[in-house]
């Protein structure tokens, strides 16, 4: 079961990467942009909670990108 799930995940990421290759967007960047797009002005702390990214240094780097 685990192997099949991992293979499915790899296929989804390959499709995602191919679909957005022209704009060079990574999955983690999209995971931040979607909540920001739905809630402009979203506080960084709340964004971290929504995306389950609690490390502020990582969040700062991702937002800077």
Backbone as XML, in Angstrom:
<?xml version="1.0"?>
<chain id="A" units="angstrom">
  <residue number="1" name="UNK">
    <atom name="N" x="0.830" y="-1.187" z="0.000"/>
    <atom name="CA" x="0.000" y="0.000" z="0.000"/>
    <atom name="C" x="0.875" y="1.250" z="0.000"/>
  </residue>
  <residue number="2" name="UNK">
    <atom name="N" x="1.885" y="1.284" z="0.860"/>
    <atom name="CA" x="2.774" y="2.444" z="0.938"/>
    <atom name="C" x="3.485" y="2.711" z="-0.375"/>
  </residue>
  <residue number="3" name="UNK">
    <atom name="N" x="3.936" y="1.654" z="-1.023"/>
    <atom name="CA" x="4.630" y="1.797" z="-2.298"/>
    <atom name="C" x="3.696" y="2.393" z="-3.349"/>
  </residue>
  <residue number="4" name="UNK">
    <atom name="N" x="2.482" y="1.918" z="-3.405"/>
    <atom name="CA" x="1.514" y="2.416" z="-4.386"/>
    <atom name="C" x="1.201" y="3.893" z="-4.140"/>
  </residue>
  <residue number="5" name="UNK">
    <atom name="N" x="1.060" y="4.276" z="-2.881"/>
    <atom name="CA" x="0.809" y="5.682" z="-2.560"/>
    <atom name="C" x="1.986" y="6.568" z="-2.966"/>
  </residue>
  <residue number="6" name="UNK">
    <atom name="N" x="3.188" y="6.100" z="-2.716"/>
    <atom name="CA" x="4.374" y="6.866" z="-3.083"/>
    <atom name="C" x="4.466" y="7.025" z="-4.594"/>
  </residue>
  <residue number="7" name="UNK">
    <atom name="N" x="4.184" y="5.967" z="-5.338"/>
    <atom name="CA" x="4.207" y="6.050" z="-6.809"/>
    <atom name="C" x="3.158" y="7.047" z="-7.299"/>
  </residue>
  <residue number="8" name="UNK">
    <atom name="N" x="1.981" y="7.023" z="-6.698"/>
    <atom name="CA" x="0.926" y="7.960" z="-7.079"/>
    <atom name="C" x="1.363" y="9.395" z="-6.787"/>
  </residue>
  <residue number="9" name="UNK">
    <atom name="N" x="1.988" y="9.613" z="-5.642"/>
    <atom name="CA" x="2.477" y="10.944" z="-5.288"/>
    <atom name="C" x="3.498" y="11.433" z="-6.311"/>
  </residue>
  <residue number="10" name="UNK">
    <atom name="N" x="4.416" y="10.573" z="-6.702"/>
    <atom name="CA" x="5.419" y="10.948" z="-7.687"/>
    <atom name="C" x="4.780" y="11.327" z="-9.017"/>
  </residue>
  <residue number="11" name="UNK">
    <atom name="N" x="3.766" y="10.588" z="-9.438"/>
    <atom name="CA" x="3.078" y="10.904" z="-10.688"/>
    <atom name="C" x="2.358" y="12.248" z="-10.612"/>
  </residue>
  <residue number="12" name="UNK">
    <atom name="N" x="1.737" y="12.526" z="-9.476"/>
    <atom name="CA" x="1.047" y="13.806" z="-9.299"/>
    <atom name="C" x="2.059" y="14.949" z="-9.358"/>
  </residue>
  <residue number="13" name="UNK">
    <atom name="N" x="3.187" y="14.816" z="-8.675"/>
    <atom name="CA" x="4.202" y="15.865" z="-8.696"/>
    <atom name="C" x="4.801" y="16.044" z="-10.088"/>
  </residue>
  <residue number="14" name="UNK">
    <atom name="N" x="4.990" y="14.964" z="-10.814"/>
    <atom name="CA" x="5.509" y="15.086" z="-12.180"/>
    <atom name="C" x="4.519" y="15.846" z="-13.062"/>
  </residue>
  <residue number="15" name="UNK">
    <atom name="N" x="3.240" y="15.532" z="-12.929"/>
    <atom name="CA" x="2.221" y="16.229" z="-13.696"/>
    <atom name="C" x="2.173" y="17.704" z="-13.306"/>
  </residue>
  <residue number="16" name="UNK">
    <atom name="N" x="2.202" y="17.975" z="-12.013"/>
    <atom name="CA" x="2.178" y="19.354" z="-11.508"/>
    <atom name="C" x="3.363" y="20.136" z="-12.060"/>
  </residue>
  <residue number="17" name="UNK">
    <atom name="N" x="4.546" y="19.556" z="-11.961"/>
    <atom name="CA" x="5.757" y="20.227" z="-12.423"/>
    <atom name="C" x="5.683" y="20.513" z="-13.920"/>
  </residue>
  <residue number="18" name="UNK">
    <atom name="N" x="5.210" y="19.562" z="-14.684"/>
    <atom name="CA" x="5.074" y="19.765" z="-16.118"/>
    <atom name="C" x="4.059" y="20.837" z="-16.465"/>
  </residue>
  <residue number="19" name="UNK">
    <atom name="N" x="2.983" y="20.893" z="-15.703"/>
    <atom name="CA" x="1.920" y="21.855" z="-15.966"/>
    <atom name="C" x="2.372" y="23.284" z="-15.696"/>
  </residue>
  <residue number="20" name="UNK">
    <atom name="N" x="3.154" y="23.487" z="-14.656"/>
    <atom name="CA" x="3.550" y="24.851" z="-14.284"/>
    <atom name="C" x="5.010" y="25.163" z="-14.600"/>
  </residue>
  <residue number="21" name="UNK">
    <atom name="N" x="5.635" y="24.354" z="-15.434"/>
    <atom name="CA" x="7.050" y="24.549" z="-15.743"/>
    <atom name="C" x="7.333" y="25.937" z="-16.313"/>
  </residue>
  <residue number="22" name="UNK">
    <atom name="N" x="6.420" y="26.475" z="-17.083"/>
    <atom name="CA" x="6.665" y="27.766" z="-17.725"/>
    <atom name="C" x="6.756" y="28.915" z="-16.729"/>
  </residue>
  <residue number="23" name="UNK">
    <atom name="N" x="6.189" y="28.763" z="-15.534"/>
    <atom name="CA" x="6.270" y="29.841" z="-14.542"/>
    <atom name="C" x="7.179" y="29.481" z="-13.366"/>
  </residue>
  <residue number="24" name="UNK">
    <atom name="N" x="7.810" y="28.339" z="-13.433"/>
    <atom name="CA" x="8.794" y="27.906" z="-12.426"/>
    <atom name="C" x="8.253" y="28.009" z="-11.001"/>
  </residue>
  <residue number="25" name="UNK">
    <atom name="N" x="7.067" y="27.503" z="-10.777"/>
    <atom name="CA" x="6.441" y="27.513" z="-9.458"/>
    <atom name="C" x="6.579" y="26.138" z="-8.828"/>
  </residue>
  <residue number="26" name="UNK">
    <atom name="N" x="6.996" y="26.113" z="-7.566"/>
    <atom name="CA" x="7.116" y="24.841" z="-6.846"/>
    <atom name="C" x="5.836" y="24.590" z="-6.048"/>
  </residue>
  <residue number="27" name="UNK">
    <atom name="N" x="5.562" y="23.327" z="-5.715"/>
    <atom name="CA" x="4.351" y="23.017" z="-4.937"/>
    <atom name="C" x="4.258" y="23.806" z="-3.634"/>
  </residue>
  <residue number="28" name="UNK">
    <atom name="N" x="5.373" y="23.960" z="-2.942"/>
    <atom name="CA" x="5.338" y="24.691" z="-1.668"/>
    <atom name="C" x="4.974" y="26.158" z="-1.891"/>
  </residue>
  <residue number="29" name="UNK">
    <atom name="N" x="5.408" y="26.737" z="-2.990"/>
    <atom name="CA" x="5.057" y="28.123" z="-3.281"/>
    <atom name="C" x="3.564" y="28.253" z="-3.564"/>
  </residue>
  <residue number="30" name="UNK">
    <atom name="N" x="3.028" y="27.307" z="-4.310"/>
    <atom name="CA" x="1.592" y="27.322" z="-4.586"/>
    <atom name="C" x="0.797" y="27.162" z="-3.296"/>
  </residue>
  <residue number="31" name="UNK">
    <atom name="N" x="1.300" y="26.334" z="-2.382"/>
    <atom name="CA" x="0.589" y="26.131" z="-1.109"/>
    <atom name="C" x="0.509" y="27.420" z="-0.298"/>
  </residue>
  <residue number="32" name="UNK">
    <atom name="N" x="1.420" y="28.356" z="-0.534"/>
    <atom name="CA" x="1.358" y="29.663" z="0.127"/>
    <atom name="C" x="0.500" y="30.646" z="-0.654"/>
  </residue>
  <residue number="33" name="UNK">
    <atom name="N" x="0.594" y="30.606" z="-1.968"/>
    <atom name="CA" x="-0.136" y="31.570" z="-2.791"/>
    <atom name="C" x="-1.646" y="31.371" z="-2.752"/>
  </residue>
  <residue number="34" name="UNK">
    <atom name="N" x="-2.098" y="30.137" z="-2.661"/>
    <atom name="CA" x="-3.544" y="29.890" z="-2.660"/>
    <atom name="C" x="-4.248" y="30.544" z="-1.467"/>
  </residue>
  <residue number="35" name="UNK">
    <atom name="N" x="-3.781" y="30.331" z="-0.218"/>
    <atom name="CA" x="-4.452" y="31.003" z="0.901"/>
    <atom name="C" x="-4.299" y="32.526" z="0.851"/>
  </residue>
  <residue number="36" name="UNK">
    <atom name="N" x="-3.156" y="33.013" z="0.368"/>
    <atom name="CA" x="-2.960" y="34.463" z="0.248"/>
    <atom name="C" x="-3.948" y="35.031" z="-0.761"/>
  </residue>
  <residue number="37" name="UNK">
    <atom name="N" x="-4.154" y="34.313" z="-1.863"/>
    <atom name="CA" x="-5.110" y="34.759" z="-2.872"/>
    <atom name="C" x="-6.537" y="34.794" z="-2.358"/>
  </residue>
  <residue number="38" name="UNK">
    <atom name="N" x="-6.871" y="33.865" z="-1.485"/>
    <atom name="CA" x="-8.227" y="33.818" z="-0.919"/>
    <atom name="C" x="-8.413" y="34.837" z="0.197"/>
  </residue>
  <residue number="39" name="UNK">
    <atom name="N" x="-7.313" y="35.204" z="0.872"/>
    <atom name="CA" x="-7.400" y="36.123" z="2.011"/>
    <atom name="C" x="-6.261" y="37.141" z="1.944"/>
  </residue>
  <residue number="40" name="UNK">
    <atom name="N" x="-6.364" y="38.122" z="1.040"/>
    <atom name="CA" x="-5.307" y="39.139" z="0.966"/>
    <atom name="C" x="-5.092" y="39.790" z="2.335"/>
  </residue>
  <residue number="41" name="UNK">
    <atom name="N" x="-3.844" y="40.046" z="2.663"/>
    <atom name="CA" x="-3.523" y="40.641" z="3.958"/>
    <atom name="C" x="-3.399" y="39.607" z="5.067"/>
  </residue>
  <residue number="42" name="UNK">
    <atom name="N" x="-3.447" y="38.341" z="4.720"/>
    <atom name="CA" x="-3.327" y="37.260" z="5.695"/>
    <atom name="C" x="-2.023" y="37.404" z="6.469"/>
  </residue>
  <residue number="43" name="UNK">
    <atom name="N" x="-2.099" y="37.374" z="7.786"/>
    <atom name="CA" x="-0.901" y="37.500" z="8.624"/>
    <atom name="C" x="0.006" y="36.288" z="8.434"/>
  </residue>
  <residue number="44" name="UNK">
    <atom name="N" x="1.307" y="36.530" z="8.532"/>
    <atom name="CA" x="2.280" y="35.460" z="8.343"/>
    <atom name="C" x="2.067" y="34.325" z="9.329"/>
  </residue>
  <residue number="45" name="UNK">
    <atom name="N" x="1.732" y="34.634" z="10.557"/>
    <atom name="CA" x="1.486" y="33.597" z="11.561"/>
    <atom name="C" x="0.303" y="32.730" z="11.163"/>
  </residue>
  <residue number="46" name="UNK">
    <atom name="N" x="-0.766" y="33.366" z="10.712"/>
    <atom name="CA" x="-1.960" y="32.621" z="10.287"/>
    <atom name="C" x="-1.652" y="31.775" z="9.052"/>
  </residue>
  <residue number="47" name="UNK">
    <atom name="N" x="-0.869" y="32.334" z="8.128"/>
    <atom name="CA" x="-0.476" y="31.583" z="6.946"/>
    <atom name="C" x="0.310" y="30.338" z="7.346"/>
  </residue>
  <residue number="48" name="UNK">
    <atom name="N" x="1.194" y="30.484" z="8.321"/>
    <atom name="CA" x="1.948" y="29.337" z="8.833"/>
    <atom name="C" x="1.039" y="28.277" z="9.421"/>
  </residue>
  <residue number="49" name="UNK">
    <atom name="N" x="0.011" y="28.715" z="10.131"/>
    <atom name="CA" x="-0.950" y="27.767" z="10.706"/>
    <atom name="C" x="-1.758" y="27.059" z="9.619"/>
  </residue>
  <residue number="50" name="UNK">
    <atom name="N" x="-2.204" y="27.806" z="8.640"/>
    <atom name="CA" x="-3.013" y="27.252" z="7.559"/>
    <atom name="C" x="-2.219" y="26.232" z="6.752"/>
  </residue>
  <residue number="51" name="UNK">
    <atom name="N" x="-0.960" y="26.535" z="6.482"/>
    <atom name="CA" x="-0.135" y="25.650" z="5.660"/>
    <atom name="C" x="0.653" y="24.650" z="6.498"/>
  </residue>
  <residue number="52" name="UNK">
    <atom name="N" x="0.476" y="24.710" z="7.804"/>
    <atom name="CA" x="1.183" y="23.827" z="8.737"/>
    <atom name="C" x="2.698" y="23.981" z="8.639"/>
  </residue>
  <residue number="53" name="UNK">
    <atom name="N" x="3.122" y="25.192" z="8.350"/>
    <atom name="CA" x="4.539" y="25.515" z="8.279"/>
    <atom name="C" x="4.840" y="26.432" z="9.459"/>
  </residue>
  <residue number="54" name="UNK">
    <atom name="N" x="5.322" y="25.873" z="10.527"/>
    <atom name="CA" x="5.512" y="26.615" z="11.763"/>
    <atom name="C" x="6.881" y="27.272" z="11.891"/>
  </residue>
  <residue number="55" name="UNK">
    <atom name="N" x="7.827" y="26.919" z="11.053"/>
    <atom name="CA" x="9.177" y="27.465" z="11.172"/>
    <atom name="C" x="9.231" y="28.841" z="10.524"/>
  </residue>
  <residue number="56" name="UNK">
    <atom name="N" x="9.430" y="29.883" z="11.347"/>
    <atom name="CA" x="9.384" y="31.243" z="10.828"/>
    <atom name="C" x="10.507" y="31.524" z="9.838"/>
  </residue>
  <residue number="57" name="UNK">
    <atom name="N" x="11.693" y="30.953" z="10.065"/>
    <atom name="CA" x="12.793" y="31.213" z="9.132"/>
    <atom name="C" x="12.495" y="30.624" z="7.766"/>
  </residue>
  <residue number="58" name="UNK">
    <atom name="N" x="11.890" y="29.452" z="7.741"/>
    <atom name="CA" x="11.505" y="28.832" z="6.474"/>
    <atom name="C" x="10.407" y="29.652" z="5.807"/>
  </residue>
  <residue number="59" name="UNK">
    <atom name="N" x="9.444" y="30.113" z="6.579"/>
    <atom name="CA" x="8.340" y="30.905" z="6.037"/>
    <atom name="C" x="8.866" y="32.204" z="5.434"/>
  </residue>
  <residue number="60" name="UNK">
    <atom name="N" x="9.771" y="32.861" z="6.113"/>
    <atom name="CA" x="10.338" y="34.113" z="5.601"/>
    <atom name="C" x="11.033" y="33.882" z="4.273"/>
  </residue>
  <residue number="61" name="UNK">
    <atom name="N" x="11.826" y="32.814" z="4.194"/>
    <atom name="CA" x="12.533" y="32.507" z="2.954"/>
    <atom name="C" x="11.538" y="32.242" z="1.825"/>
  </residue>
  <residue number="62" name="UNK">
    <atom name="N" x="10.504" y="31.468" z="2.108"/>
    <atom name="CA" x="9.509" y="31.146" z="1.084"/>
    <atom name="C" x="8.754" y="32.397" z="0.621"/>
  </residue>
  <residue number="63" name="UNK">
    <atom name="N" x="8.404" y="33.260" z="1.547"/>
    <atom name="CA" x="7.694" y="34.478" z="1.181"/>
    <atom name="C" x="8.588" y="35.419" z="0.384"/>
  </residue>
  <residue number="64" name="UNK">
    <atom name="N" x="9.862" y="35.460" z="0.716"/>
    <atom name="CA" x="10.792" y="36.281" z="-0.043"/>
    <atom name="C" x="10.917" y="35.814" z="-1.492"/>
  </residue>
  <residue number="65" name="UNK">
    <atom name="N" x="10.827" y="34.510" z="-1.681"/>
    <atom name="CA" x="10.899" y="33.961" z="-3.050"/>
    <atom name="C" x="9.704" y="34.431" z="-3.844"/>
  </residue>
</chain>
